[in-house]
Amino acid sequence: MLYKQELSQVKRWWAAMEIDSKFPQFRSRVVEGYFWALGTSFQPCYALGRIMYTKVLCVVSVTDDLYDSYGTADELNTYTKAIQRLDIENIDGLPDHSKEISEAQDKFTNLLQKIYLEQPNNREIVRLVLGCVGRGGEGHSGQRIRDEILVLQRNNNCKGGMMEEWHQKLHNNSSPDDVVICEALLNYVRCGFRIDVYWKTLTERGLTKSVLASYDRPIVSEPKFSPDTKDGLIRDFTSYLKTLKVVHSGSDLESAIDICLSIPQVNAEVVQAF
């Protein structure tokens, strides 16, 4: 009964935004998102966390559709800047569907801030929810993930096997796991292509063979490179790792400082609380 009530609450929130009626082209992932959240934390005491997590997944799903299928380059550039700077005033030139999504994200951000400030006992839940969402990045960092892996493959003649499997995952759904995968590949190359070093780096960060195989675009092969590409691979993996960290690693000091410096105004009370 508790789970049914939580799902009903999220569905009412989704219905109130009128996304299905105004923009039927976007997918509704309320039920799928709630089951994902439920699988993460099923205990009754985490009800608020499940509800917030589901809302995050719904907004991310719609945003993913916007970037992949419905937004032009110019629209997405304006939209990205508005989200990065938390400035809803920058969306005036966008089409209606982008405005609606941007406003929904703005409302949800304000909700998280309100919960964090007014409900100290739930602050850890807010932290966990935010930790499940990639931080984004400046400019076209997200698109650079897709573009730069192609350049890396071309420069080092590694277009098949594990690298192609990873490329398909990156194109379909890049995640913080890709930072770990890139670090594992970099360590693998630096130590002279020792496969045990590759697996050691992955498993120490929780990425086992079964985890890699569970992705929508599974990674089941092991990396294999030509010895004469070592220097080029080290150069390109090092550069690519920085791009991945800009998008996914909020804990990375360099990228965190860069993104903070790009925001003209922040809520000082929230920053101090965090």
C-alpha positions as CSV (number, residue, x, y, z in Angstrom):
1,M,0.0,0.0,0.0
2,L,2.9,2.4,0.8
3,Y,4.5,1.8,-2.6
4,K,1.2,2.4,-4.3
5,Q,0.7,5.7,-2.5
6,E,4.2,6.8,-3.4
7,L,3.7,6.0,-7.1
8,S,0.4,7.8,-7.1
9,Q,2.0,10.9,-5.7
10,V,4.7,10.9,-8.4
11,K,2.1,10.3,-11.1
12,R,0.0,13.3,-9.8
13,W,3.2,15.4,-10.0
14,W,3.8,14.2,-13.5
15,A,0.2,14.9,-14.6
16,A,0.3,18.4,-13.1
17,M,3.1,19.3,-15.5
18,E,1.0,18.2,-18.5
19,I,3.9,16.8,-20.4
20,D,1.9,13.9,-21.8
21,S,-0.8,16.2,-23.2
22,K,1.4,19.1,-24.3
23,F,4.3,17.1,-25.7
24,P,3.3,13.5,-26.4
25,Q,6.6,12.9,-28.2
26,F,8.4,12.7,-24.9
27,R,8.5,9.3,-23.1
28,S,6.7,8.9,-19.8
29,R,9.0,6.9,-17.5
30,V,7.2,7.4,-14.1
31,V,6.5,3.7,-13.5
32,E,9.9,2.5,-14.7
33,G,11.6,5.2,-12.7
34,Y,9.8,4.3,-9.5
35,F,10.7,0.6,-9.9
36,W,14.3,1.6,-10.4
37,A,14.2,3.7,-7.2
38,L,12.4,0.9,-5.4
39,G,15.1,-1.5,-6.4
40,T,17.7,0.8,-4.9
41,S,16.0,1.4,-1.5
42,F,12.9,-0.6,-0.6
43,Q,12.7,0.2,3.1
44,P,9.7,2.3,4.2
45,C,12.0,4.9,5.8
46,Y,13.3,5.8,2.4
47,A,9.9,6.9,1.0
48,L,11.0,10.5,0.4
49,G,14.2,9.4,-1.3
50,R,12.3,7.1,-3.7
51,I,9.9,9.8,-4.6
52,M,12.7,12.3,-5.3
53,Y,14.8,9.8,-7.1
54,T,11.8,8.9,-9.4
55,K,11.3,12.6,-10.2
56,V,14.9,13.0,-11.1
57,L,14.8,10.0,-13.4
58,C,11.6,11.4,-15.1
59,V,13.2,14.8,-15.7
60,V,16.4,13.2,-17.0
61,S,14.5,10.9,-19.3
62,V,12.7,13.9,-20.9
63,T,15.9,15.8,-21.1
64,D,17.6,12.9,-22.8
65,D,14.8,12.8,-25.5
66,L,15.2,16.6,-26.0
67,Y,18.9,16.3,-26.6
68,D,18.8,13.1,-28.7
69,S,15.8,13.7,-30.9
70,Y,14.0,17.1,-30.7
71,G,16.4,20.0,-30.1
72,T,18.5,21.8,-32.7
73,A,22.1,22.7,-31.9
74,D,21.3,26.3,-31.3
75,E,18.4,25.5,-29.0
76,L,20.4,23.0,-27.0
77,N,23.2,25.4,-26.6
78,T,20.9,28.1,-25.1
79,Y,19.1,25.4,-23.0
80,T,22.4,24.1,-21.6
81,K,23.6,27.5,-20.6
82,A,20.3,28.2,-18.8
83,I,20.5,25.0,-16.8
84,Q,24.2,25.5,-16.0
85,R,23.7,29.0,-14.7
86,L,20.4,28.2,-13.0
87,D,19.0,31.2,-14.9
88,I,15.4,30.6,-16.1
89,E,15.4,34.0,-17.8
90,N,17.7,32.7,-20.6
91,I,15.0,30.4,-22.1
92,D,12.9,33.1,-23.8
93,G,14.1,32.1,-27.3
94,L,13.5,28.4,-26.9
95,P,10.5,26.5,-28.3
96,D,7.7,25.5,-26.0
97,H,8.8,22.0,-25.2
98,S,12.3,23.2,-24.1
99,K,10.7,25.9,-22.0
100,E,8.4,23.4,-20.2
101,I,11.3,21.1,-19.5
102,S,13.6,23.9,-18.3
103,E,10.8,25.2,-16.0
104,A,10.2,21.7,-14.6
105,Q,13.9,21.3,-13.8
106,D,14.0,24.7,-12.2
107,K,11.0,23.8,-10.0
108,F,12.6,20.5,-9.0
109,T,15.9,22.2,-8.2
110,N,14.1,24.6,-5.9
111,L,12.3,21.7,-4.2
112,L,15.6,20.0,-3.4
113,Q,17.0,23.2,-2.0
114,K,13.9,23.7,0.1
115,I,14.0,20.2,1.5
116,Y,17.7,20.6,2.2
117,L,17.3,23.8,4.1
118,E,14.0,23.0,6.0
119,Q,14.4,19.3,6.7
120,P,17.9,18.6,8.1
121,N,17.0,15.0,8.8
122,N,16.5,14.4,5.0
123,R,19.7,16.2,3.9
124,E,21.5,12.9,3.3
125,I,18.7,11.8,1.0
126,V,19.1,14.9,-1.1
127,R,22.9,14.2,-1.3
128,L,22.2,10.7,-2.5
129,V,19.6,11.9,-5.1
130,L,22.1,14.5,-6.5
131,G,24.8,11.9,-6.5
132,C,22.8,9.8,-9.0
133,V,22.7,12.6,-11.6
134,G,25.6,13.6,-13.8
135,R,26.6,17.2,-13.2
136,G,26.6,18.0,-16.9
137,G,29.4,20.4,-17.9
138,E,30.1,23.5,-19.8
139,G,29.5,24.1,-23.5
140,H,29.2,20.8,-25.5
141,S,30.9,18.6,-23.0
142,G,28.2,15.9,-23.3
143,Q,28.5,15.8,-27.1
144,R,32.3,15.8,-26.8
145,I,32.1,12.4,-25.1
146,R,30.6,11.0,-28.3
147,D,32.9,12.9,-30.6
148,E,36.2,12.4,-28.9
149,I,35.9,8.6,-28.6
150,L,35.6,8.5,-32.4
151,V,38.8,10.5,-32.7
152,L,40.6,8.3,-30.2
153,Q,39.6,5.2,-32.0
154,R,40.7,6.7,-35.4
155,N,44.0,8.0,-34.1
156,N,45.0,4.7,-32.6
157,N,43.4,2.2,-35.0
158,C,41.2,0.6,-32.3
159,K,37.7,0.5,-33.8
160,G,36.8,-3.1,-32.9
161,G,36.4,-5.4,-29.9
162,M,36.2,-3.9,-26.5
163,M,36.7,-0.3,-27.7
164,E,33.7,-0.6,-30.1
165,E,31.6,-2.0,-27.3
166,W,32.6,0.9,-25.1
167,H,31.9,3.3,-27.9
168,Q,28.3,1.9,-28.2
169,K,27.8,2.3,-24.5
170,L,29.1,5.9,-24.5
171,H,26.8,6.8,-27.4
172,N,23.8,5.1,-25.8
173,N,24.1,6.1,-22.1
174,S,27.4,7.6,-20.8
175,S,27.6,7.3,-17.0
176,P,30.1,7.8,-14.1
177,D,31.2,4.2,-14.7
178,D,32.9,5.5,-17.9
179,V,35.4,7.5,-15.8
180,V,36.5,4.3,-14.1
181,I,36.6,2.4,-17.4
182,C,38.8,5.1,-18.9
183,E,41.1,5.1,-15.9
184,A,41.4,1.3,-16.2
185,L,42.3,1.5,-19.8
186,L,44.9,4.2,-19.1
187,N,46.5,2.2,-16.3
188,Y,46.5,-0.9,-18.6
189,V,48.4,1.0,-21.3
190,R,50.8,2.7,-19.0
191,C,51.9,-0.6,-17.4
192,G,52.7,-2.2,-20.7
193,F,49.3,-3.7,-21.6
194,R,48.9,-5.9,-18.5
195,I,45.4,-7.2,-18.4
196,D,45.5,-7.9,-14.7
197,V,46.0,-4.2,-14.0
198,Y,43.0,-3.3,-16.1
199,W,40.7,-5.7,-14.1
200,K,42.3,-4.7,-10.8
201,T,41.4,-1.0,-11.5
202,L,37.8,-1.9,-12.5
203,T,37.1,-4.4,-9.6
204,E,38.4,-2.0,-7.0
205,R,35.8,0.5,-8.1
206,G,33.0,-2.1,-8.2
207,L,33.0,-2.8,-12.0
208,T,33.1,-6.6,-12.3
209,K,32.7,-8.6,-15.5
210,S,29.0,-9.1,-14.7
211,V,28.4,-5.3,-14.2
212,L,30.1,-4.5,-17.6
213,A,27.9,-7.2,-19.2
214,S,24.7,-5.8,-17.7
215,Y,24.8,-2.5,-19.6
216,D,22.2,-1.9,-22.3
217,R,25.2,-1.9,-24.6
218,P,27.3,-4.6,-22.8
219,I,31.0,-4.7,-22.6
220,V,32.1,-8.3,-22.7
221,S,35.5,-8.2,-24.5
222,E,38.9,-7.3,-23.1
223,P,41.0,-4.5,-24.5
224,K,43.7,-5.3,-27.1
225,F,45.9,-2.6,-28.6
226,S,49.0,-2.6,-30.8
227,P,52.2,-2.0,-28.8
228,D,53.3,0.8,-31.2
229,T,50.2,2.8,-30.2
230,K,51.1,3.1,-26.5
231,D,52.2,6.8,-26.6
232,G,49.2,7.9,-28.6
233,L,46.8,6.0,-26.4
234,I,48.3,7.5,-23.2
235,R,47.9,11.0,-24.7
236,D,44.4,10.4,-25.9
237,F,43.0,8.5,-22.9
238,T,44.4,11.2,-20.6
239,S,42.7,13.9,-22.6
240,Y,39.4,11.9,-22.8
241,L,39.5,11.2,-19.1
242,K,39.4,15.0,-18.5
243,T,36.3,15.3,-20.7
244,L,34.5,12.4,-18.9
245,K,35.4,14.0,-15.5
246,V,33.9,17.4,-16.6
247,V,30.6,15.7,-17.2
248,H,30.5,13.0,-14.5
249,S,32.9,13.6,-11.6
250,G,31.5,16.2,-9.3
251,S,34.1,15.1,-6.8
252,D,36.9,16.0,-9.2
253,L,38.4,19.2,-7.8
254,E,39.5,20.8,-11.0
255,S,36.2,20.3,-12.8
256,A,34.2,21.3,-9.7
257,I,36.2,24.6,-9.4
258,D,35.7,25.3,-13.1
259,I,31.9,24.9,-13.0
260,C,31.6,26.9,-9.8
261,L,33.5,29.8,-11.4
262,S,31.0,29.8,-14.3
263,I,28.0,30.4,-12.1
264,P,27.5,34.2,-11.4
265,Q,25.2,33.8,-8.5
266,V,24.6,30.9,-6.0
267,N,22.6,30.6,-2.8
268,A,25.3,31.2,-0.2
269,E,23.3,29.4,2.5
270,V,23.0,26.2,0.5
271,V,26.7,26.3,-0.5
272,Q,27.7,26.7,3.1
273,A,25.4,23.9,4.2
274,F,26.9,21.5,1.7
